[in-house]
Amino acid sequence: MRKFTAVLLSVLFLFTAALNGSINVLKAGAESLYIRKIVSVVYDDSGSMSYNGCSNWAYANYAMQAFCGLLNDEDKLFVTYMSSAGNYPNSYVPDEVDLSASGIQSSVNSIRDHFDDQGTPFWSLDIAYDKLRSVDDSNENTQYWLVVITDGNFAREGNIEVPEDDVNSKLASFSSSTMPNGSSPRITFLSIGEDIIKPKEDTANQRYVYSSAGANDIVKVMSEIADKVSGRSRLSPSDIVMKDPKTIEISSKIPLLNIAVLLQKTDAEIKSVKHSGGQKLEVTRQASLRYPEHFGSVTDKSLIGGTFQISDPSSDNIGTGTYTVEFSSDISLDNVVMMFEPALDIRMKYYKDGKEITDLSETKEGDKIEVGCGIYEIGTDNEISANLLPSDTVYGTFVKENGSVTASSNKSDMLLSGVGLHNTPTEITASVQIQGFLPITLSSGVFTPAKGVNYTVKVEPSSKMDFTLSELKNNTEKFVFTIYADGEKITKEQAESIVFEIQTDLAGSTRYEDDGTVSFTPGYRDPITSNPSGDVEIKGVVQGGNSASGKAYVKPAEYTAKAIVPEDNELIRADLGDNEKGVAFEFYAEGEKLSKEAVEILAPEFKMNSPYDEKLKLEVTYNLDGSVLCVPKNEGWAYFAAFAVPTGDLDITSETKFFSETGRLVIGKDLVRELIFNYLIPGFILFILLGEIFKKRFKYSAVVNYNHAKRVGGSINGPLNGWVTERMFTLSAFVPFRGDRKNINGVTFYANGRIGSRGSVFIKPKKGPQFIGEISGSLNRHRPVHFSSNNVSLIDKEDKTYVLTYDDQILTSGSANFSVCQIFIYTDKK
């Protein structure tokens, strides 16, 4: 049961913190994000909690102490004790708990001293609900909570048990009701024990139902309750480090308003708090928790602990960093739970055309603006990255016109681009919602962009003006644009204050005249090719998008080109790979040679005639003197790719929309010298190399030892003569593609396993070359000799040695016939 108590208290702390969203002390100059909670608890103090030595009453009492110690002084907490409600059904008033910093310890002591052992009246739900609804609060963010904790079934007068359907109907009626601030109450119902009523859950209406059969699963159930409500304000375990038995370190990447601590199973207190940045922190609120005692009832003396709140009385917040907390005695990290409240605000900026707007009242209808927001530590210029906030943080940036949202973003960058403004009441707002806290909000305030002016424009002359390029050099003729605001001609000062743009391909100068008109004088631009030709539009665009256009016709310059072909214009195909001979082009306008810059603007196209446009590559080089050299080249290997290039006329043409000019080169026939040295000799060398690479050959170390022996019956009697050794190297090794072969004493050996006809032996060793022994002539005058596999045997696999025998002649000695055998021993081991 002690384990049950400790866990219940830890989870109840989380549940209380979830209701709380955080622990907070309001400070001057700092706006708390804390969401106020009004909580009405139906607390089961009936006799079943303490009968027969049961200590559930002590656990529940201690849990209520912790609940009281962890709520904020802005909260409201009411407790409906079931026993008292049963004794005084018509007059009972729930106890209001003093949550102020000065009264919190007295409230905790009062709860600890409470004890009763009556029934579980059904009407206690109505008493607690009526009290909840009676608390007035106009803040729409305030949350109303009805919490029911019981270990038994409800009963009406006369101890008549209440059916489950009646409990469901009661809770449903509560959920559908409205609290003073217009919100609906949130209901959490926890049933403790077996075979008791478990009402229906309705999450859509924020009605949550949990059950626990006892100590074994109360931890899971209470954790679910805490997570359901919020639970997001707990410090991550990775942010808490145990330095020694009396000291822990807390880390936070965002600034905090305060830190709350719950200690269990110890009467230790916080001795000191140090900040890595040197900030002085203190315990500004605390309550001591202790097990209750009542004569004749079993309690649990391990129920001791305390609640503490850490803050800086002299500052709006606690800076980011590491906080070292020292306790008065040893503690266990398992018995410490910590929570926080962030200290953040939002700042917003507005931009138009890249410039910051400091006064939105100066905006006008038709303006397009960008909105940028940042999250900052309260009271500082330290911007906080959204990556440091919890992952479920909700962001919102909105533009409202007449109260309706016209543009929005829910991205963490909180940016809005291209926001068009209208002549209507407008408000820009931003919000950051960290779960369990009030949204951090910022508003631009309502502003109304000034009514837009309808600008129109006219141009004179309305007829087309003609120019030559030479006339543009000294031109004084103008296009004159007259601008009107709502039908009235504007002044020079007005014209200069609005957006007006000349859009044209012509060079020229723009001038604001004294009479309010805007003139445009077409001019000349160097080089000559950068000037447009033909019909050209001169368009004047006024703020708001209206426009008027004048027309000009620019007579095209007379462009010509000259192709310069080398005197020796013949190309040899074999030389096309590194060819440097080509056709050069020079370009002229009005008889004057164009510069390199002018030619690049003119952008002539260069191409070859068919089939050379597919066979060759044209290398184009723009020279500093304005000429362009076009050199045809073969991209492949000249010796072989040149065969694919036909002989004939190779025409290189330069084209623009103004002219076309062609220069001709000739692809000539190859001379005998080129044929020999460029094709035949390289081809022959390649033939020899390939033949030597792919031919079949004996290994350089291969040798054959041979001798004669006498065979009598199936036995061979020693050599008749001395052994003869011959290397297998032969001049046939230099013949391309033809496999090596050698005749030794009437037998021809072939390299790499060529299978001969009758009179040959095929040997294919597992390693080393293959060879064939073949009779080159009939050594036996009476009949041809045929070798079979029986004549060949592998005698040494390691040395790759093979033995070949055959009968050479049949002789007669006395009355016995015998044969003379030839023996060949082949090996290729080095």
KOLFIFI-649136 format. One record per residue (C-alpha): residue number from 1; x, y, z. Coordinates in steps of 0.5 Angstrom, whole numbers, plus 500, padded with zeros to 3 digits. Layout:
N
(NUM; (X; Y; Z))
...
This chain:
830
(1; (500; 500; 500))
(2; (506; 505; 501))
(3; (508; 504; 494))
(4; (501; 505; 492))
(5; (501; 512; 496))
(6; (507; 514; 493))
(7; (505; 513; 486))
(8; (498; 516; 487))
(9; (501; 522; 490))
(10; (506; 523; 484))
(11; (500; 522; 479))
(12; (496; 526; 483))
(13; (501; 532; 482))
(14; (501; 531; 475))
(15; (494; 531; 474))
(16; (494; 537; 479))
(17; (499; 540; 474))
(18; (495; 538; 468))
(19; (489; 542; 471))
(20; (494; 548; 473))
(21; (498; 548; 466))
(22; (503; 551; 471))
(23; (505; 554; 477))
(24; (505; 561; 477))
(25; (506; 567; 481))
(26; (504; 574; 478))
(27; (510; 579; 477))
(28; (510; 586; 476))
(29; (511; 587; 468))
(30; (510; 580; 466))
(31; (504; 577; 463))
(32; (503; 570; 466))
(33; (501; 565; 461))
(34; (497; 561; 466))
(35; (490; 558; 465))
(36; (486; 559; 471))
(37; (482; 553; 473))
(38; (476; 553; 477))
(39; (476; 546; 480))
(40; (470; 543; 484))
(41; (472; 536; 487))
(42; (467; 531; 490))
(43; (472; 527; 495))
(44; (470; 520; 498))
(45; (471; 520; 505))
(46; (466; 515; 506))
(47; (467; 509; 511))
(48; (469; 504; 506))
(49; (476; 508; 505))
(50; (478; 506; 513))
(51; (474; 500; 514))
(52; (477; 493; 516))
(53; (484; 496; 517))
(54; (484; 500; 510))
(55; (489; 506; 509))
(56; (485; 508; 503))
(57; (483; 514; 507))
(58; (490; 516; 509))
(59; (492; 516; 501))
(60; (486; 520; 499))
(61; (487; 525; 504))
(62; (495; 526; 503))
(63; (493; 526; 495))
(64; (488; 532; 497))
(65; (494; 536; 501))
(66; (498; 535; 495))
(67; (493; 537; 490))
(68; (492; 544; 495))
(69; (499; 545; 495))
(70; (500; 545; 488))
(71; (494; 549; 485))
(72; (496; 557; 484))
(73; (493; 563; 488))
(74; (489; 565; 482))
(75; (485; 558; 482))
(76; (479; 556; 486))
(77; (478; 550; 489))
(78; (472; 547; 492))
(79; (472; 540; 496))
(80; (465; 537; 497))
(81; (466; 531; 502))
(82; (461; 526; 501))
(83; (460; 524; 509))
(84; (458; 532; 510))
(85; (454; 532; 504))
(86; (450; 526; 506))
(87; (449; 529; 513))
(88; (446; 535; 511))
(89; (443; 534; 504))
(90; (440; 541; 504))
(91; (444; 546; 507))
(92; (451; 543; 506))
(93; (456; 548; 503))
(94; (463; 545; 500))
(95; (469; 548; 503))
(96; (473; 553; 499))
(97; (480; 552; 500))
(98; (485; 558; 501))
(99; (490; 558; 496))
(100; (494; 564; 497))
(101; (501; 564; 499))
(102; (500; 566; 506))
(103; (494; 561; 507))
(104; (496; 555; 503))
(105; (500; 551; 509))
(106; (493; 552; 514))
(107; (489; 549; 508))
(108; (494; 543; 507))
(109; (493; 542; 515))
(110; (486; 543; 515))
(111; (485; 538; 510))
(112; (490; 533; 514))
(113; (486; 534; 520))
(114; (479; 532; 516))
(115; (476; 525; 517))
(116; (469; 522; 517))
(117; (466; 515; 515))
(118; (459; 516; 512))
(119; (456; 514; 506))
(120; (456; 516; 498))
(121; (450; 520; 497))
(122; (448; 521; 490))
(123; (446; 529; 491))
(124; (454; 530; 493))
(125; (455; 531; 485))
(126; (449; 536; 485))
(127; (452; 540; 490))
(128; (459; 540; 487))
(129; (456; 542; 480))
(130; (452; 548; 483))
(131; (458; 550; 487))
(132; (462; 550; 480))
(133; (457; 554; 476))
(134; (456; 559; 481))
(135; (463; 562; 481))
(136; (463; 567; 476))
(137; (469; 569; 471))
(138; (468; 572; 464))
(139; (475; 570; 462))
(140; (473; 565; 456))
(141; (480; 562; 457))
(142; (478; 560; 464))
(143; (477; 552; 465))
(144; (472; 549; 469))
(145; (473; 542; 472))
(146; (469; 537; 476))
(147; (473; 532; 479))
(148; (469; 526; 482))
(149; (474; 520; 486))
(150; (470; 515; 489))
(151; (471; 508; 491))
(152; (464; 506; 492))
(153; (457; 506; 488))
(154; (452; 512; 489))
(155; (446; 512; 494))
(156; (440; 516; 494))
(157; (436; 517; 501))
(158; (434; 510; 504))
(159; (441; 508; 502))
(160; (438; 506; 495))
(161; (443; 504; 490))
(162; (443; 509; 484))
(163; (443; 505; 477))
(164; (448; 506; 472))
(165; (443; 510; 467))
(166; (442; 515; 472))
(167; (449; 517; 473))
(168; (450; 517; 466))
(169; (444; 522; 465))
(170; (447; 526; 471))
(171; (454; 527; 468))
(172; (451; 528; 461))
(173; (446; 534; 463))
(174; (453; 537; 467))
(175; (457; 536; 460))
(176; (451; 540; 456))
(177; (451; 546; 461))
(178; (454; 552; 460))
(179; (459; 556; 465))
(180; (459; 563; 467))
(181; (464; 564; 461))
(182; (460; 561; 456))
(183; (465; 554; 456))
(184; (462; 547; 458))
(185; (465; 544; 464))
(186; (470; 539; 463))
(187; (469; 532; 467))
(188; (473; 527; 470))
(189; (470; 521; 473))
(190; (475; 516; 477))
(191; (472; 509; 480))
(192; (477; 506; 485))
(193; (475; 498; 486))
(194; (471; 493; 483))
(195; (464; 491; 481))
(196; (462; 499; 481))
(197; (459; 503; 477))
(198; (463; 506; 471))
(199; (459; 511; 467))
(200; (460; 512; 459))
(201; (465; 516; 457))
(202; (464; 522; 452))
(203; (470; 525; 449))
(204; (467; 529; 444))
(205; (464; 533; 450))
(206; (470; 533; 454))
(207; (467; 527; 459))
(208; (473; 522; 461))
(209; (472; 516; 465))
(210; (477; 512; 468))
(211; (477; 506; 473))
(212; (482; 502; 477))
(213; (481; 496; 481))
(214; (486; 498; 486))
(215; (494; 499; 487))
(216; (496; 495; 481))
(217; (493; 500; 476))
(218; (492; 506; 479))
(219; (499; 509; 476))
(220; (497; 508; 469))
(221; (490; 511; 470))
(222; (492; 517; 473))
(223; (498; 518; 468))
(224; (492; 517; 463))
(225; (488; 523; 466))
(226; (494; 527; 467))
(227; (496; 527; 459))
(228; (489; 527; 457))
(229; (488; 534; 461))
(230; (495; 537; 459))
(231; (501; 534; 462))
(232; (505; 538; 458))
(233; (509; 543; 463))
(234; (513; 537; 466))
(235; (520; 538; 465))
(236; (523; 532; 461))
(237; (527; 527; 465))
(238; (533; 528; 461))
(239; (533; 536; 463))
(240; (534; 533; 471))
(241; (541; 531; 473))
(242; (542; 528; 480))
(243; (549; 531; 482))
(244; (550; 528; 489))
(245; (544; 525; 494))
(246; (542; 533; 496))
(247; (543; 536; 489))
(248; (540; 536; 482))
(249; (541; 540; 476))
(250; (535; 543; 472))
(251; (536; 545; 465))
(252; (532; 549; 460))
(253; (533; 552; 453))
(254; (527; 557; 454))
(255; (526; 562; 459))
(256; (521; 561; 465))
(257; (517; 565; 469))
(258; (518; 559; 475))
(259; (519; 552; 477))
(260; (515; 548; 481))
(261; (517; 542; 485))
(262; (514; 536; 489))
(263; (518; 532; 494))
(264; (515; 525; 496))
(265; (517; 520; 502))
(266; (522; 526; 505))
(267; (521; 532; 509))
(268; (527; 535; 506))
(269; (526; 542; 504))
(270; (530; 546; 498))
(271; (536; 550; 501))
(272; (538; 554; 496))
(273; (538; 555; 488))
(274; (543; 557; 484))
(275; (543; 559; 476))
(276; (549; 558; 471))
(277; (548; 566; 469))
(278; (549; 568; 476))
(279; (541; 570; 477))
(280; (539; 570; 484))
(281; (533; 565; 485))
(282; (529; 563; 491))
(283; (523; 559; 494))
(284; (517; 564; 494))
(285; (512; 559; 496))
(286; (512; 552; 499))
(287; (507; 547; 503))
(288; (509; 542; 508))
(289; (505; 535; 507))
(290; (504; 530; 512))
(291; (501; 523; 513))
(292; (494; 524; 517))
(293; (492; 521; 524))
(294; (486; 519; 527))
(295; (485; 514; 533))
(296; (483; 507; 531))
(297; (484; 508; 523))
(298; (491; 505; 520))
(299; (495; 511; 517))
(300; (502; 510; 513))
(301; (507; 514; 516))
(302; (511; 514; 510))
(303; (507; 520; 507))
(304; (511; 526; 508))
(305; (513; 531; 502))
(306; (513; 538; 500))
(307; (511; 543; 495))
(308; (515; 549; 493))
(309; (515; 554; 487))
(310; (522; 557; 485))
(311; (522; 564; 482))
(312; (526; 571; 482))
(313; (522; 576; 486))
(314; (527; 581; 483))
(315; (526; 579; 475))
(316; (520; 578; 471))
(317; (523; 571; 469))
(318; (528; 566; 470))
(319; (534; 566; 464))
(320; (535; 560; 460))
(321; (541; 555; 463))
(322; (542; 551; 468))
(323; (539; 551; 475))
(324; (542; 548; 481))
(325; (538; 546; 487))
(326; (540; 544; 494))
(327; (536; 540; 499))
(328; (537; 540; 506))
(329; (537; 532; 506))
(330; (538; 526; 502))
(331; (533; 525; 496))
(332; (531; 520; 491))
(333; (530; 523; 484))
(334; (525; 518; 483))
(335; (521; 522; 488))
(336; (522; 529; 485))
(337; (517; 532; 480))
(338; (518; 538; 477))
(339; (514; 543; 472))
(340; (515; 550; 469))
(341; (512; 556; 466))
(342; (515; 559; 460))
(343; (516; 567; 460))
(344; (515; 568; 452))
(345; (512; 574; 448))
(346; (511; 575; 441))
(347; (513; 581; 437))
(348; (511; 583; 430))
(349; (514; 587; 424))
(350; (510; 589; 417))
(351; (514; 591; 411))
(352; (512; 594; 404))
(353; (517; 593; 398))
(354; (522; 591; 403))
(355; (521; 597; 408))
(356; (519; 596; 415))
(357; (512; 600; 416))
(358; (512; 603; 423))
(359; (505; 606; 422))
(360; (500; 601; 419))
(361; (495; 607; 419))
(362; (499; 610; 413))
(363; (497; 604; 409))
(364; (493; 605; 403))
(365; (488; 600; 399))
(366; (492; 596; 394))
(367; (498; 596; 398))
(368; (501; 589; 399))
(369; (505; 587; 405))
(370; (509; 582; 409))
(371; (508; 580; 416))
(372; (513; 577; 420))
(373; (513; 575; 427))
(374; (518; 572; 433))
(375; (518; 569; 439))
(376; (522; 573; 445))
(377; (524; 572; 452))
(378; (520; 577; 456))
(379; (523; 583; 457))
(380; (529; 582; 453))
(381; (531; 582; 446))
(382; (533; 575; 446))
(383; (529; 571; 440))
(384; (527; 564; 442))
(385; (527; 559; 436))
(386; (521; 555; 435))
(387; (525; 549; 435))
(388; (526; 550; 443))
(389; (518; 549; 444))
(390; (514; 543; 445))
(391; (513; 539; 438))
(392; (505; 540; 439))
(393; (506; 548; 440))
(394; (500; 551; 436))
(395; (502; 557; 432))
(396; (497; 562; 428))
(397; (498; 568; 424))
(398; (492; 572; 422))
(399; (489; 578; 418))
(400; (482; 580; 419))
(401; (477; 584; 415))
(402; (471; 586; 419))
(403; (472; 581; 424))
(404; (473; 575; 418))
(405; (480; 572; 417))
(406; (482; 573; 410))
(407; (489; 571; 410))
(408; (492; 566; 415))
(409; (498; 561; 417))
(410; (499; 556; 422))
(411; (507; 555; 420))
(412; (512; 556; 426))
(413; (516; 561; 422))
(414; (509; 565; 423))
(415; (510; 569; 416))
(416; (505; 572; 412))
(417; (507; 574; 405))
(418; (503; 578; 399))
(419; (497; 581; 404))
(420; (493; 585; 400))
(421; (490; 591; 404))
(422; (483; 594; 403))
(423; (479; 600; 405))
(424; (476; 596; 411))
(425; (477; 595; 418))
(426; (483; 591; 419))
(427; (487; 587; 424))
(428; (493; 583; 424))
(429; (494; 578; 430))
(430; (499; 572; 432))
(431; (499; 567; 437))
(432; (503; 561; 440))
(433; (499; 556; 444))
(434; (503; 552; 448))
(435; (499; 546; 451))
(436; (496; 547; 458))
(437; (498; 555; 458))
(438; (494; 561; 455))
(439; (496; 563; 448))
(440; (501; 568; 447))
(441; (498; 573; 443))
(442; (499; 580; 440))
(443; (495; 584; 436))
(444; (496; 590; 431))
(445; (490; 593; 433))
(446; (485; 595; 428))
(447; (487; 600; 423))
(448; (483; 602; 416))
(449; (488; 603; 410))
(450; (486; 609; 406))
(451; (481; 609; 401))
(452; (485; 608; 394))
(453; (485; 613; 389))
(454; (483; 610; 382))
(455; (489; 613; 377))
(456; (489; 613; 370))
(457; (494; 615; 364))
(458; (494; 617; 357))
(459; (499; 618; 352))
(460; (501; 623; 346))
(461; (502; 622; 341))
(462; (497; 616; 340))
(463; (500; 615; 333))
(464; (506; 611; 331))
(465; (513; 615; 331))
(466; (518; 613; 326))
(467; (526; 612; 327))
(468; (532; 610; 324))
(469; (538; 608; 329))
(470; (542; 614; 327))
(471; (536; 619; 329))
(472; (535; 616; 335))
(473; (542; 618; 337))
(474; (540; 625; 337))
(475; (533; 624; 338))
(476; (528; 630; 342))
(477; (521; 627; 340))
(478; (518; 625; 346))
(479; (512; 621; 349))
(480; (508; 625; 354))
(481; (504; 621; 359))
(482; (498; 625; 363))
(483; (496; 622; 370))
(484; (489; 623; 373))
(485; (487; 621; 380))
(486; (479; 620; 380))
(487; (479; 624; 373))
(488; (483; 630; 376))
(489; (490; 631; 373))
(490; (495; 631; 378))
(491; (501; 635; 379))
(492; (508; 634; 379))
(493; (509; 633; 386))
(494; (503; 628; 386))
(495; (506; 624; 380))
(496; (513; 624; 384))
(497; (509; 621; 390))
(498; (506; 615; 386))
(499; (508; 609; 383))
(500; (509; 610; 375))
(501; (513; 606; 371))
(502; (515; 606; 363))
(503; (516; 599; 360))
(504; (519; 599; 354))
(505; (525; 595; 350))
(506; (528; 602; 347))
(507; (533; 606; 351))
(508; (531; 613; 353))
(509; (530; 618; 359))
(510; (524; 619; 363))
(511; (523; 626; 366))
(512; (517; 629; 371))
(513; (515; 635; 367))
(514; (513; 642; 371))
(515; (506; 641; 369))
(516; (505; 634; 372))
(517; (506; 630; 366))
(518; (511; 625; 365))
(519; (515; 625; 358))
(520; (519; 619; 355))
(521; (525; 621; 350))
(522; (527; 615; 346))
(523; (534; 614; 345))
(524; (540; 610; 342))
(525; (544; 604; 346))
(526; (551; 602; 344))
(527; (552; 597; 341))
(528; (548; 598; 335))
(529; (545; 591; 336))
(530; (542; 592; 343))
(531; (537; 597; 340))
(532; (530; 594; 338))
(533; (528; 594; 331))
(534; (521; 594; 328))
(535; (514; 596; 332))
(536; (516; 597; 339))
(537; (511; 599; 345))
(538; (512; 604; 350))
(539; (508; 603; 356))
(540; (506; 607; 362))
(541; (504; 604; 368))
(542; (501; 608; 374))
(543; (500; 605; 381))
(544; (494; 601; 381))
(545; (495; 597; 374))
(546; (492; 602; 369))
(547; (496; 603; 363))
(548; (497; 607; 356))
(549; (502; 605; 351))
(550; (505; 609; 345))
(551; (508; 606; 339))
(552; (514; 607; 335))
(553; (517; 604; 329))
(554; (525; 603; 329))
(555; (528; 602; 322))
(556; (532; 595; 322))
(557; (540; 597; 321))
(558; (542; 594; 314))
(559; (546; 588; 317))
(560; (551; 584; 312))
(561; (556; 578; 314))
(562; (563; 576; 310))
(563; (565; 569; 310))
(564; (573; 569; 310))
(565; (575; 562; 307))
(566; (583; 560; 307))
(567; (586; 559; 300))
(568; (587; 552; 302))
(569; (580; 550; 303))
(570; (581; 542; 303))
(571; (581; 538; 309))
(572; (584; 531; 310))
(573; (579; 526; 314))
(574; (585; 523; 318))
(575; (587; 530; 320))
(576; (580; 532; 322))
(577; (581; 530; 330))
(578; (586; 536; 331))
(579; (584; 540; 325))
(580; (585; 548; 326))
(581; (582; 550; 319))
(582; (575; 553; 318))
(583; (571; 559; 316))
(584; (571; 566; 319))
(585; (566; 571; 319))
(586; (566; 578; 320))
(587; (559; 582; 321))
(588; (557; 589; 319))
(589; (552; 594; 321))
(590; (551; 600; 316))
(591; (557; 598; 313))
(592; (561; 599; 320))
(593; (564; 592; 323))
(594; (561; 590; 329))
(595; (565; 589; 335))
(596; (565; 582; 339))
(597; (560; 585; 344))
(598; (555; 587; 338))
(599; (556; 580; 335))
(600; (554; 577; 341))
(601; (548; 581; 342))
(602; (546; 579; 335))
(603; (547; 572; 336))
(604; (548; 569; 329))
(605; (547; 562; 328))
(606; (552; 557; 325))
(607; (551; 550; 322))
(608; (554; 545; 317))
(609; (550; 542; 311))
(610; (548; 535; 311))
(611; (551; 530; 312))
(612; (557; 534; 316))
(613; (552; 537; 321))
(614; (551; 529; 324))
(615; (558; 527; 322))
(616; (562; 533; 325))
(617; (562; 538; 331))
(618; (563; 545; 329))
(619; (567; 549; 334))
(620; (565; 556; 334))
(621; (570; 562; 337))
(622; (568; 569; 338))
(623; (575; 573; 337))
(624; (576; 580; 340))
(625; (576; 583; 333))
(626; (569; 581; 332))
(627; (570; 576; 328))
(628; (567; 569; 329))
(629; (572; 563; 327))
(630; (568; 556; 325))
(631; (572; 550; 325))
(632; (569; 543; 323))
(633; (572; 537; 328))
(634; (572; 530; 328))
(635; (570; 528; 335))
(636; (572; 520; 334))
(637; (578; 517; 333))
(638; (581; 520; 327))
(639; (584; 513; 324))
(640; (577; 510; 324))
(641; (572; 515; 325))
(642; (574; 519; 319))
(643; (572; 513; 315))
(644; (565; 515; 316))
(645; (566; 522; 314))
(646; (565; 523; 306))
(647; (569; 527; 301))
(648; (565; 533; 298))
(649; (564; 540; 299))
(650; (563; 542; 307))
(651; (559; 549; 307))
(652; (559; 553; 314))
(653; (553; 558; 314))
(654; (552; 564; 319))
(655; (544; 566; 319))
(656; (540; 571; 323))
(657; (533; 574; 321))
(658; (537; 579; 317))
(659; (542; 575; 313))
(660; (545; 569; 311))
(661; (552; 568; 309))
(662; (556; 561; 307))
(663; (563; 559; 307))
(664; (566; 553; 303))
(665; (571; 548; 305))
(666; (572; 541; 301))
(667; (573; 534; 304))
(668; (579; 531; 300))
(669; (580; 524; 298))
(670; (586; 521; 302))
(671; (593; 520; 299))
(672; (596; 513; 298))
(673; (601; 516; 304))
(674; (595; 517; 308))
(675; (592; 511; 307))
(676; (598; 507; 308))
(677; (601; 511; 315))
(678; (594; 512; 317))
(679; (590; 506; 316))
(680; (594; 500; 313))
(681; (600; 500; 318))
(682; (596; 502; 324))
(683; (591; 496; 322))
(684; (596; 491; 321))
(685; (599; 493; 328))
(686; (593; 492; 331))
(687; (591; 485; 327))
(688; (598; 483; 330))
(689; (597; 485; 337))
(690; (590; 482; 337))
(691; (592; 475; 334))
(692; (598; 475; 339))
(693; (593; 476; 345))
(694; (588; 471; 343))
(695; (592; 466; 340))
(696; (593; 459; 344))
(697; (600; 458; 346))
(698; (604; 453; 351))
(699; (606; 456; 357))
(700; (614; 458; 356))
(701; (616; 453; 362))
(702; (613; 447; 358))
(703; (617; 441; 356))
(704; (616; 434; 354))
(705; (621; 428; 355))
(706; (621; 422; 351))
(707; (624; 415; 350))
(708; (623; 408; 348))
(709; (621; 402; 352))
(710; (619; 394; 351))
(711; (612; 392; 352))
(712; (611; 385; 354))
(713; (604; 383; 355))
(714; (601; 388; 359))
(715; (608; 390; 362))
(716; (613; 395; 360))
(717; (620; 394; 361))
(718; (625; 400; 362))
(719; (627; 405; 357))
(720; (631; 402; 352))
(721; (635; 409; 350))
(722; (637; 415; 354))
(723; (631; 420; 356))
(724; (631; 426; 351))
(725; (628; 433; 353))
(726; (625; 438; 348))
(727; (622; 445; 350))
(728; (615; 446; 347))
(729; (617; 453; 345))
(730; (617; 454; 337))
(731; (617; 459; 332))
(732; (609; 458; 331))
(733; (609; 462; 337))
(734; (610; 469; 333))
(735; (604; 467; 328))
(736; (598; 471; 330))
(737; (591; 467; 332))
(738; (594; 460; 330))
(739; (595; 456; 336))
(740; (602; 453; 338))
(741; (604; 446; 336))
(742; (610; 442; 336))
(743; (612; 435; 333))
(744; (616; 431; 337))
(745; (618; 424; 334))
(746; (612; 423; 330))
(747; (607; 426; 335))
(748; (604; 433; 334))
(749; (602; 437; 340))
(750; (597; 442; 340))
(751; (596; 448; 345))
(752; (589; 449; 348))
(753; (585; 443; 347))
(754; (584; 443; 339))
(755; (581; 436; 338))
(756; (584; 432; 332))
(757; (581; 427; 327))
(758; (583; 419; 328))
(759; (590; 418; 330))
(760; (590; 424; 336))
(761; (589; 424; 343))
(762; (585; 429; 347))
(763; (587; 431; 354))
(764; (584; 436; 358))
(765; (587; 437; 365))
(766; (584; 441; 370))
(767; (589; 446; 371))
(768; (594; 448; 365))
(769; (593; 448; 358))
(770; (590; 442; 354))
(771; (594; 439; 348))
(772; (593; 433; 343))
(773; (598; 428; 341))
(774; (597; 426; 334))
(775; (601; 422; 329))
(776; (604; 426; 323))
(777; (605; 420; 319))
(778; (605; 412; 320))
(779; (610; 410; 324))
(780; (608; 403; 323))
(781; (608; 401; 316))
(782; (603; 395; 317))
(783; (597; 399; 320))
(784; (596; 406; 323))
(785; (596; 407; 330))
(786; (590; 410; 334))
(787; (591; 413; 341))
(788; (585; 412; 346))
(789; (584; 415; 353))
(790; (587; 409; 356))
(791; (594; 411; 353))
(792; (594; 417; 357))
(793; (595; 418; 364))
(794; (596; 423; 370))
(795; (601; 421; 374))
(796; (603; 428; 378))
(797; (597; 433; 379))
(798; (602; 438; 383))
(799; (607; 438; 377))
(800; (601; 438; 372))
(801; (605; 432; 369))
(802; (602; 427; 364))
(803; (604; 420; 360))
(804; (603; 418; 353))
(805; (605; 411; 351))
(806; (603; 407; 344))
(807; (606; 401; 341))
(808; (611; 403; 335))
(809; (613; 396; 332))
(810; (611; 389; 334))
(811; (618; 385; 334))
(812; (619; 377; 335))
(813; (624; 375; 340))
(814; (625; 367; 340))
(815; (618; 364; 340))
(816; (615; 371; 344))
(817; (612; 377; 341))
(818; (613; 384; 344))
(819; (612; 391; 342))
(820; (617; 397; 342))
(821; (613; 403; 346))
(822; (614; 410; 345))
(823; (613; 414; 352))
(824; (612; 422; 352))
(825; (612; 425; 359))
(826; (609; 433; 358))
(827; (609; 438; 364))
(828; (608; 445; 364))
(829; (610; 447; 371))
(830; (615; 452; 372))
